[in-house]
Amino acid sequence: MFLEGFKVESPHVRYGTGEIESEYQYDTTEVAPTPEGSWVVRPKSVTYNFKTSTAVPKLGVMLVGWGGNNGTTLTAGVIANKLGISWSTKEKVHKANYFGSLTQASTVRVGSYNGEEVYAPFRSLVPMVNPNDIVFGGWDISSMNLADAMGRAKVLDFDLQKQLRIHMESMVPLPGIFNPDFIAANQGSRANNILKGNKKEQVDHIIKDIREFKEKNKVDKVVVLWTANTERYSDVVVGLNDTMDNLLASLDKNEAEISPSTMYALACVTEGVPFVNGSPQNTFVPGLIELAIKKNSLIGGDDFKSGQTKMKSVLVDFLVGAGIKPTSIASYNHLGNNDGMNLSAPQVFRSKEISKSGVVDDMVASNNILYNPGEHPDHVIVIKYVPYVGDSKRAMDEYTSEIFMGGKNTIVLHNTCEDSLLAAPIILDLVLLAELSTRIQLKAQSQEKYHSFHPVATILSYLSKAPLVPPGTPVVNALAKQRAMLENILRACVGLAPENNMMLEHK
């Protein structure tokens, strides 16, 4: 059974003018040693109050790398959905949709009726921005308008592109920050739309761009997301970017080791605008994280979790959870889009290798029956540039595991990932959830005042290869746990218990 929407009826929930208030019982456990050297586990219950603003804003989204494959694909997809466009291929007539979006195309269980399970759209849990109402803008180092850039990307079917051109020809990216030291040399041929000035002047210009975009389009809020080229890792250096004060002083000194992505993030944090990093580089150096925490300005990332890594975070979780021991994971990719060309530079590939490699760490660490302390599966990642395959990335994985009584099990996967068609809905979810999280406040029973979520937005972990978390917070990569966390937080906002799947009423 399916419901388009619902309202919670409970003494612990109040639907007011402009907000939803809920009282939520957070049940967890804490572990402690005893004087005798054993361990005890104690149930713990804390009452939280949530307050969610229902004033859904007019949202502006500014993409860094707007003219790239992801930016053009997302913009085109939203326009196609808004206009209800359909187009023909040799297989059939297609209609615009948001397939691949957690918020727009997935459901949650809300209960049962006459013995039948009842589901509702994920987006119906709390009021969210309608993606069809988003206003897009952004920056790119290429001056190509979005209609031509869409053609250059070769992602969308030609009949669809023909219908969209008239709506995208007038969309032209703002000049972007370009530093050839941080990306592959092969990107220089695109760079004809470059922001001039020293680093401080460029950051100030980005702030000006955000303010002018907001004013021109009469939007209430802006979210900025990096979907530009993967950069090499920045060196984290004491006195340069290790603290907030040092990072800001380095900006004034025009220090070379401040990356373009960190500069965009600095502009957004300074302006109080949410910033999400969709690439694997270490944009969020310690000084930037400190500044975001001080200003309580949302930051999130890193790296879209779309294809091979998403499968890995499901499969390794399944294997370890089943008591099977993965001992070797070999992951190979080849792709032919501009992302692949940029990743052909070794220093840039290293950023991607790091973000992909850490995805199994928490799952391995969860089972000391299978793994000794410090033991880890062999994990190798290869990415090659093959121009002919374009955006249709091939991912091949081999998982070898130890099983019962010295046996071995090998699983081989071949995954053809339409790279940008998988990434675009994830970008959509990231900006919608980033905006939503700024409208949620909470407080524990012992606290007097409501507060927002921590500015380092763990709520976005489900969508990220290498989730950014606050200092001292465990990193969770297992996909099912990440989704449960996100869904259960939104359920708490309307006073619903976590979905535990016990179904005791049927036992």
Secondary structure, 3 states (H helix, E strand, C coil): CECCCCCCCCCCEEEECCEEEEEEEEEEEEEEECCCCCEEEEEEEEEEEEEEECCCCCEEEEEECCCCHHHHHHHHHHHHHHHCCEEECCCCEEECCCCCCHHHHCEEEEEEECCEEEEEEHHHCCCCCCHHHCEEEEEECCCCCHHHHHHHHCCCCHHHHHHHHHHHCCCCCEEECCCCCCCCHHHHHHCCCECCCCHHHHHHHHHHHHHHHHHHHCCCEEEEEECCCCCCCCCCCCCCCCCHHHHHHHHHCCCCCCCHHHHHHHHHHHHCCCEEECCCCCCCCHHHHHHHHHHCCCEECCCECCCHHHHHHHHHHHHHHCCCEEEEEEEEEEECCHHHHHHCCHHHHHHHHHHHHHHHHHHHHCCCCCCCCCCCCEEEEEEEECHHHCCEEEEEEEEEEECHHHCEEEEEEEEEEEHHHHHHHHHHHHHHHHHHHCCEEEEECCCCCCEECCCECHHHHHHECCCCCCCCCCCCCCHHHHHHHHHHHHHHHCCCCCCCCCCHHHC
